[in-house]
Amino acid sequence: MILNTPLLEVADLRHSYGDHEVVRGVSFSLSRGAIGCLLGPSGCGKTTVLRCIAGFEAVQAGEIRLNARAVSRPGTTLPPEKRRIGMVFQDYALFPHLRIADNIAFGLHGWPKEEKGARLRELAELVGLSKVLRKYPYEMSGGQQQRVALARALAPRPELLLLDEPFSNLDVELRERLSLEVRDIIRASGATAILVTHDQHEAFAVADEIGILQEGSIQQWDSAYNLYHRPANRFVADFVGQGVFLPATALSPRELEIELGVLKGDAPQDGRTVEVLLRPDDVVHDDASPTQAEVVHKAFRGADILYTLRLASGRKVLALVPSHHNHALGERIGIRLDVDHVVAFQPET
């Protein structure tokens, strides 16, 4: 159950390597029991933020608080081992000479023998590895090794679990399946967690709240739904999901006219030219529609086909269509708009 009290608070965090500032005023909070995500392209500063939270990097400005206690501020850094934080690394960092049972129990030294054994059995059951505890890491698949790393991080019951690109070494199919498994495991353990990734599908599958980072700053901290349907700025709109921008004219505060028709939604001042974001699910295939577009590209996705369509003006839009509607390149098909969330920004300069 997610409570309202923040377990983690990051306030105006800044960090540089030499003269290069990589984290610029990052602020967010995470409630106990929630799963957060820092999502962004390579080099945006997300891993540096994670390292600051873990205590591996000293902060140069701002503050990090765990349970309302300051653990990082300029001149003061609580050592990582005293923060009650678990870490799952990109390369798993398992001990190759130790059996799976010993890898999982590594952080339990000092625990009474019976409690240690009970915790090991509990975690092995939770991550589905009860039958392979006597094996070594090299005998395990990538997905199994990831679960071992997760169990090891959870073993001492950390206040916060940090996951740094945990699925990047796995193939796409396994990555998608394991991301859902990891979410269930974190939920079942009652842990609070932060995931760092550049993959929005992983972020959407695992996290309750997601922060989009660009050049060291959070552009929007929100739910996946709002990031997709209500992006705060053009960068978020471009980075999350797919879509294209079409020029539009504001007819009134609640009406925007684009090439495909008039949209009802919040608009800038009357008469101003803006650009409207159209997602693939905003453009519906409809044989009865008088508006037609030419198929110029198609990407088969199993249940759906993502069509790239050329409009009369030459501009292109995307449409996600059930795959039994299999149209040929060059064919003209009927389309209509079904836009629930109007997203409009000023044209790029």
N, C-alpha and C positions, 0 to 999 in steps of 0.2 A: 504494500500500500504506500502511495506517494504522499508524504506529508508536506506542509507548507514551509516548515523551517529549513532554511538553506543549510546544507551540509558544507558546501563549498561556495566561497565568495571570492571572485577575482575582480579587483578594483583598479582601473587605470594602469594596467600592467604594461611596462615598457622594457625592452631588452635589445641590446646591440652587440654585435661582434665587431670590435674595432670601431670604425666610423659608420658601419652599416647597421642601421636600425631595422630589425626584423620583426619586432612586436611593437605596435604603436597604440597605446592606450586601450588595450583590450579589457573589457568589463563584462562579466556575466555571473550568474549564480545558478546553483543546481540543488534542488531539494533532495532530502534523504529518500532513497529508494528510486530515484529517477535515473534514466540513462540519457546522457548528453552526448553530443558529437561535435567535433570541430572539423568542418568540411571545407576543402578548398584545393586549388591547384598546387602543384609542386612549388616550393619556395615561398609560400604565403605566410609562413611562420607558425603553422599549427603544431608541429612537433616541438618547436621551441617553447610554446606555451605549455605543452604537456610536461616537458622537462623541468620547467620552472615550478609547476604544481608538484612534481615528484621530489623537488629539492636538488636535482642534478645541476641546475643553473641558478646562480644568485640573481635576484631581480635588481634592476637599476633604478626603477621608479614604480610606484604603485604598491599594492599589498595583496597577499593571498591569505585567506582565512579558512581554517577547517574547524567546524563546530564552534564558530565565533572566536577562535583563537588564532592570532596572527602567527603564521609559520614562515612567511617570507615578506620582508620589506627591506629597503636599502640599508645595508649594514648588518642585517640580522637574517640568518637562514637556519631554520631547524633542520638537522641532518635527515636524509631520506629514511633511515632506519627507525627514526622516532616519530614518523608521521602516520603510521598505520595505513600505508598505501601499498596496494598490490599492483604489480606491473606485468603486462603481457607484451613481449617484444615481437618485432616483425619476424625475427629468425628463430623464435621460440626460446632460444638460449637454454635448452635442456642439457643436463649433464650426461654425456654419452656413456660414461663408465658406471652409471647408477641405473638400477632397474626402475621401472615406472613407479612402483610403490615408493621407492626412496626419493625419486624426483618430486613426487607430490608432497611427501612428508618433509621435504628439506627445510621448510620454514617452521617446522614444529619442534625443533630441538629445544629441550628444556621442559616440554610438556610431559606430564605423567604418562607412563607406557599405555595404560588402558585408554586414557583420553585420546592419545595420539592414534592408537589403533582404531578407535571408534570414528574419529574425524576422517582418517584415511578411507575407511569403508564407506562412510557417508558421501564423501566427494567422488570416490570411484563409481558409486552407484549413480550419483547425480550426472556425471559426464559420460556414463555408459562404458566404463573401462574396467569393470570388476573382474573380468575374465582374463585380462592381459597384464596384471600387476607385476608378474615375474619376468616380463619381457624387457628388452632394452630399447631405447629410442630408435636405433637404426632398424629395428624390426617392425616399426610402426609406419603407417601411411602419414602423409602430411596432415590430413584431417585429424587423425588420432593424436599426433604430436601436438597439434594446436589445443586439443582438449586437455592433454596432460599439462601444458603450460597454463591453461586457464584454471585447472584444479589446483596446481601449485600456488598460483597467485591468490586464490580464494582460501587456501588452507588456514592461514592464521586469522581469518575473519577480519580483513582490513576494513577501515572506514570507507575507503574509496578505491576503486579498481580503475586502472588506466590501461588502455589498449592502443598500442601504436602500430597502425597499419597491419592488423593481425591476420588479414586474409590475403595479403599481396602475393604470397608465394604459392598460392593455390590456383588450380584451374578454375575457369568461370563457373562451371556447373557446381563444383564442390564449394566454391566461395559463396554462392547464393544459398545453398542448403545449410552450410555451416553457420552463416550469419544468423539465420533463424534459430538454429540450435543454441548458439551462444546467447542470443537474447533470452531464450527460455531458461537457460542455465543461470544467467545473472538474475533473472526474475525469481527463480526458485530459491536462490541463495540469499535473497534479500539485500544484495549489494547495491551500492550506488556506483555508477560507472561513467567514464568518459572515453569515447572512441575517437581516434584520429584517423581520417581517411581522405582520399581524393575521389573516392567512388561514391556517387550519390545513391546508387542502388543499395550499397551496404548501409549507408547512413539512414535511408528510409526504412530498411528492414529492421534495424537494431534500435534506433534512438527515439526517445520521446520528444526531445528538443534538439535543434541543430543550429549551430552558428556558422554562417558562411564567412570565410576569411578571404580577404584580398589585400595583398601587400601589407600584411601585419595588422590589419584592422578588421573588426567584425562588421560586416555590412548589414546583417540581419540575424537575430537570434529568435527562432520561432519554431512552430510545428512544421512538419513536412508539407502538410496541406496548405498552410499559409505561404510557405516559401514558393510553392508551385503556382498557386492561384492568386496570391497577393504579394508578389515580390516588392521589396521596399525601393529598389532602384534597378537600373538597366543591367548592371553587372549580375545581380541575383537572377533576374529574368533570363539572361543569356546562359548562366552557368547551370541552372536547375532545369532539367527537362529539355525538351526540344521545342522549337517554334521559330517563327519568322515575324518580322515587323513590317507592317503596311502603313503607308502614309494615310492620315485621317484629318478631317476638318471638324472642329467642334461647332456644331449647329446651335447648341444650348448647353447649359451646365449639366444636362443629363443625356445628351445625344451626341454621338460621334458618327460621321459618315466616312466609310471606306469604300473601296472599289466593289466589294461584295454586298453592300447595303448599309443600313443605319443600325448602330448598336445603341442599346439603352444602358447607361452606366455613368459613373462620375467622370466628368470631362473638365479640361482646363477652361480658361476664359473663352467666350464665344469668338468664333472666327479664327482662332489660333490653329496652326498646323502642328499636329503631333504625330506620333507613330504608335500604332496599336499592335500588341503582341497577340498573335494567333497560334494556339497550340494545335497539335495534330487532332486532338479530340474536339476542337472547336469547329472543324470543317467536316461536315457529314456527307457521305455519299448518298445521293438521292436521284434515282433515274427520272423521277417526275419533275425535277427542278429545271427551270428554263436556263439557269446559270450553268455554263459548262466550262470545263478546264481540260487541258491536254496532259496525259500521263507522260512525264519525261524521265521518271526513275521510279523503281519499285524495290522494296526490301522485304522479302518474305520472312515472317517471324513466327510461323506456325499458325497460331489462331488468328493472327492479323497480318495485314500487309501495310507497310508504311509507304504511301504514295507521295511522290513529289509532283505537284501539278502546276502547269503554267497557265496563268490567267490571261485574259484578253490583252492586258497592258504589257504582258511579258514578265510581270512579277510572278514569283513562285510562292506557293503555300504547301503545307504538309497536311496529309489526311490519313488517319488510322482507320482502316476498313477491314471488316471480317474477311478472312482469306478465301472464302468461297466466291467472293467477288474478284475474280482473277482477270484483270484488264491488261491489254497489251500496251507496250510502249507506243506512243503516237495516237492512241485511242482517246476520244473525248468523252468525258463522263459528267453527269449532273452532280452538282454539289449545292449545299446550303449551309448557312451558319447556325450553330447552336452554342452561343456564348453565354455562359452564366456569370463569368467574372471578367469584366472589361479592365484590361491593363494597358495603360497609355503612358508614354514618356516623351520628353522633348527629343527631337532628332539629334543624333550624334553630330558633333561638330568636328 
